[in-house]
Amino acid sequence: MGEPYTPGFGQPFNAGEGQDVAKKNGNRMIVSQTKKIVAVRLSLFAAFLAFTFLIPSSIQAQDWVQTGSNLPVQKIRVAAADLKAASGDPQTGPMKSVFDQTLYNDLRYAGIFDVVSKSMIPNATPGSPSEINLANWAAQPSNAAYVAFGALAVSGGRVTVQAYLYDTHQQQSAQVLGKQYADNATVENTRQIAHRFADEIIERLGGTPGIAETKIYYVSEKSGSKEIWVMDYDGMNARQLTHLGTVSLSPRVSPDNSRIAFSSLGRNGWSIRMYSLDLGRLVAFPAWGGTTLSPAWSSDGTKLAFSSARSGDPDIYVCDASGNNAHRITAFRGPDVSPTWNPKSNAQIAWVSGRTKLPQIYIMDADGANVSQMTDGGYASAPSWSPNGQFLTFAWNRRYGPGAPGGEDIYIMNIATRAWVQLTHDAGMNDAPSWSPDGRHIVFQRENGGRSEIWMMLADGTDQQQLTHGGGNSQPNWSWK
């Protein structure tokens, strides 16, 4: 999508005709009135053009983004009652507060719900189906179509949650979900129980598994060097994974969540390293020589694409999951970096190429054939392919160049039509987007005032949320599940 085109319409207005009329009638007031009428007509015509050409294109763009990313036009109105405290253990209150807040946020961030504000729900904490009055939750001001409720108890160092989801308009068969969860009584386990229940609600009402139990891997400088870290999707529970004391970049988690491939600077330059999440340590992985960067997993976990300068110019290579059988699939003059697979088919790879001097986004078959340029100018980088295979998101400075005032923003592109929509506006330098597994969210880095942080937004650019604080956080990668 480019700038809207406004075609010519009708014949140009001839002001001289109005002046002739004025002279013939001997009344100069006609000239003034004619000019005013013309000005009004031109203003109305300009407004008509704006309505005819600009608004529909914006609506159409919004439509294909929402449809393709499973974002609903009409959100489902859901209420989350605070859990009832069902035990006298001192841990009950703190655990209940953690669950209540976590579940509320998970539903609010899901992108498919209109979550009722806590100030608008009935003053009640129903702990079981016999204690809930559905009519009160369906009535104004809450006006909820569904309500989540239940009870939490702590006993013998264990936390137990009884959780329900009811349809407020179905008195006879209202239960949609009824779940019981139990675990050791820790704050983190209680948060995970709330995440699990939220994901059950999201999948049941939205048709796609939720993201509340997913992780985000990223680069952080909190320890003094750039290391690989992980956090929950909502920014909580952050912890450091690598302790290499050097510069590590571009973490990419495997589809089975067992390993992280990343780039690291060592004594022999840049190479790809492999960290086992199961073992909690680095595991062996081949070093090919030459600057080797930007690993990317295929969605079946059997292959890695990466960039290597082992033959001179940085080119895109593909190897198996163990790092063996590497073969080159690009051989163009200029750097080729940042590959990403089409996760729907694993038959295509998008990447960044500098063959036309400034970096642009390209797509090719997984064997290097059928190359297509996707972006048409500026400085484009960091592509990420949507789970359904329909979209690319990437960073783009469309006004890049000497003296250009443009900034770097996140865009989404429909691959079939090459229509694009800008998602971030006037908010620092935005880079390194990564899709959530549900296709409804994008995580990215934003640098403002010299401080880089991780942010999350819906795939249409709305509901932007900052996840990290303190600066020095970048290059997020969302887990596959």
Secondary structure, DSSP 8 states (H G I E B T S, - for coil): --S------S----HHHHHHHHHHHT-THHHHHHHHHHHHHHHHHHHHHIIIIIHHHHHHHHHHHHHHTT--SS-EEEEE---EE----TTHHHHHHHHHHHHHHHHHHTSSEEE--GGGS-S----SGGG--HHHHHSTTT--SEEEEEEEEEETTEEEEEEEEEETT-SSS-EEEEEEEEEES-HHHHHHHHHHHHHHHHHHHHSS--STT-EEEEEE-TTSS-EEEEEETTS-S-EE----SS-EEEEEE-TTSSEEEEEEEETTEEEEEEEETTTTEEE-----SS-EEEEEE-TTSSEEEEEE-TTSS-EEEEEETTS-S-EE----SS-EEEEEE-TTTSSEEEEEE-TTSS-EEEEEETTS-S-EE---SSEEEEEEE-TTSSEEEEEEETT-STT-----EEEEEETTT--EEE---SSSEEEEEEE-TTSSEEEEEEEETTEEEEEEEETTS-S-EE---SS-EEEEEE---
